[in-house]
């Protein structure tokens, strides 16, 4: 898969190779294919061969210290017995992807009899890179916890079959995901129709590996009738031997079914646990714990920012928290990263999905999103990939100073939200006055992502009329977000590709806070802008 790599180009540009020097300002140009923001990472070849529906689901990813990103997902095409889990890699920040391997089930990877019955590498994968040594596993070891099964009775097409010996198995790789060693069974249940385990999540705390999971073993919590479930965890000092199970969120019936644990630290010393909860009230919830292995099981939490199940939460290196769930294509950002912080709704370029993964990419300082749809019978896939700028991403930033007023192109109120107005404001060097300038392969420019919000500059509702407001919006590379820079001495006219009109200030105003709009080119000073690079 080929992806547009404008942020990588901006980081590595030189005047001779990938830059154009105009009026003393180096503007990044595009040495990459101009393609849509959203790309297909994998599309099933033959959905008629699926052994269950949804067939392709639950994408997950991780980034190694080398910069390599690995991604995997459930792929239930073909026979149940012998089913493999595809692993993909990207060694260029997600710009291109290649198939790395098809991970075989544990029974085919080791002679250890403890794994002999697990003949299907099935579903619910979770990648994790060890931040420190655990037992014989060195820091940097790539771990995979996933649900396996077998030997099996083939499921029905609706997925309600009878896979035998369902278990969560831990595997490790020391060669960046090429080869794998089964290490242990974290948790097990007899079969798919009765008492399985699901949805692992890994982390290290207090020198121990912690494995969270959803447990449908009824005997653990006294519920009769298939479908009840609790959230629990086990700990290990070596990745082989595991502690007794500890409940994190219990339930008393199917109607209170919790699932999909995520656990991240907050900036005020707490731990935020997010999970789905089916049966009354909010179906995605969050609760705060004093530490991640002692979280009051009687606390069922409060409503998370978004609903629809399948919640995923990540902490960015600067402490911000980002949350998404299946009910929306948006994400919610907690700028303070604290347990009392405000969540801001921000759009993405990719649609919602019952399983959608979030991955911080260190090389671009952007957020990668992997997505797959739940889908009904006989529809499935693809696995899709997109990236999201949330501000402070890699590459050069510029400010645009209006010739008529001397003021800088800014975002009203320093807003983070899509649709916020572009205005002029006294040049103060704030983050909302700084913009990337990316050149697409067609020669047009994107102005953004904004250093504060990550949004790009466009025209409200892609209007073509004089006076239509300039706003910030999530990058889609739509025509109203594409611009041509036309040199006028030491300044530029900024021409919208969609409308053919130029960027100016409403009424030619010199007042602070005046709206920035598009207008027919009149040659006035408010329609000319100076580019000043603020960072490399």
HELIX and SHEET records of a PDB file:
HELIX    1   1 UNK A    6  UNK A   12  1                                   7    
HELIX    2   2 UNK A   47  UNK A   49  5                                   3    
HELIX    3   3 UNK A  106  UNK A  108  5                                   3    
HELIX    4   4 UNK A  113  UNK A  115  5                                   3    
HELIX    5   5 UNK A  218  UNK A  220  5                                   3    
HELIX    6   6 UNK A  254  UNK A  256  5                                   3    
HELIX    7   7 UNK A  412  UNK A  414  5                                   3    
HELIX    8   8 UNK A  431  UNK A  433  5                                   3    
HELIX    9   9 UNK A  460  UNK A  462  5                                   3    
HELIX   10  10 UNK A  479  UNK A  481  5                                   3    
HELIX   11  11 UNK A  506  UNK A  508  5                                   3    
HELIX   12  12 UNK A  525  UNK A  527  5                                   3    
SHEET    1   A 2 UNK A  19  UNK A  22  0                                        
SHEET    2   A 2 UNK A  25  UNK A  28 -1                                        
SHEET    1   B 4 UNK A  39  UNK A  42  0                                        
SHEET    2   B 4 UNK A 383  UNK A 388 -1                                        
SHEET    3   B 4 UNK A 366  UNK A 372 -1                                        
SHEET    4   B 4 UNK A 355  UNK A 361 -1                                        
SHEET    1   C 4 UNK A  56  UNK A  63  0                                        
SHEET    2   C 4 UNK A  69  UNK A  75 -1                                        
SHEET    3   C 4 UNK A  85  UNK A  90 -1                                        
SHEET    4   C 4 UNK A  98  UNK A 103 -1                                        
SHEET    1   D 4 UNK A 120  UNK A 129  0                                        
SHEET    2   D 4 UNK A 142  UNK A 149 -1                                        
SHEET    3   D 4 UNK A 164  UNK A 173 -1                                        
SHEET    4   D 4 UNK A 181  UNK A 191 -1                                        
SHEET    1   E 4 UNK A 197  UNK A 205  0                                        
SHEET    2   E 4 UNK A 208  UNK A 215 -1                                        
SHEET    3   E 4 UNK A 230  UNK A 236 -1                                        
SHEET    4   E 4 UNK A 246  UNK A 249 -1                                        
SHEET    1   F 4 UNK A 257  UNK A 265  0                                        
SHEET    2   F 4 UNK A 271  UNK A 278 -1                                        
SHEET    3   F 4 UNK A 284  UNK A 289 -1                                        
SHEET    4   F 4 UNK A 302  UNK A 303 -1                                        
SHEET    1   G 4 UNK A 312  UNK A 315  0                                        
SHEET    2   G 4 UNK A 321  UNK A 324 -1                                        
SHEET    3   G 4 UNK A 331  UNK A 334 -1                                        
SHEET    4   G 4 UNK A 343  UNK A 346 -1                                        
SHEET    1   H 2 UNK A 397  UNK A 402  0                                        
SHEET    2   H 2 UNK A 529  UNK A 535 -1                                        
SHEET    1   I 2 UNK A 408  UNK A 411  0                                        
SHEET    2   I 2 UNK A 422  UNK A 425 -1                                        
SHEET    1   J 2 UNK A 435  UNK A 439  0                                        
SHEET    2   J 2 UNK A 445  UNK A 450 -1                                        
SHEET    1   K 2 UNK A 456  UNK A 459  0                                        
SHEET    2   K 2 UNK A 470  UNK A 473 -1                                        
SHEET    1   L 2 UNK A 483  UNK A 488  0                                        
SHEET    2   L 2 UNK A 491  UNK A 496 -1                                        
SHEET    1   M 2 UNK A 502  UNK A 505  0                                        
SHEET    2   M 2 UNK A 516  UNK A 519 -1                                        
END                                                                             
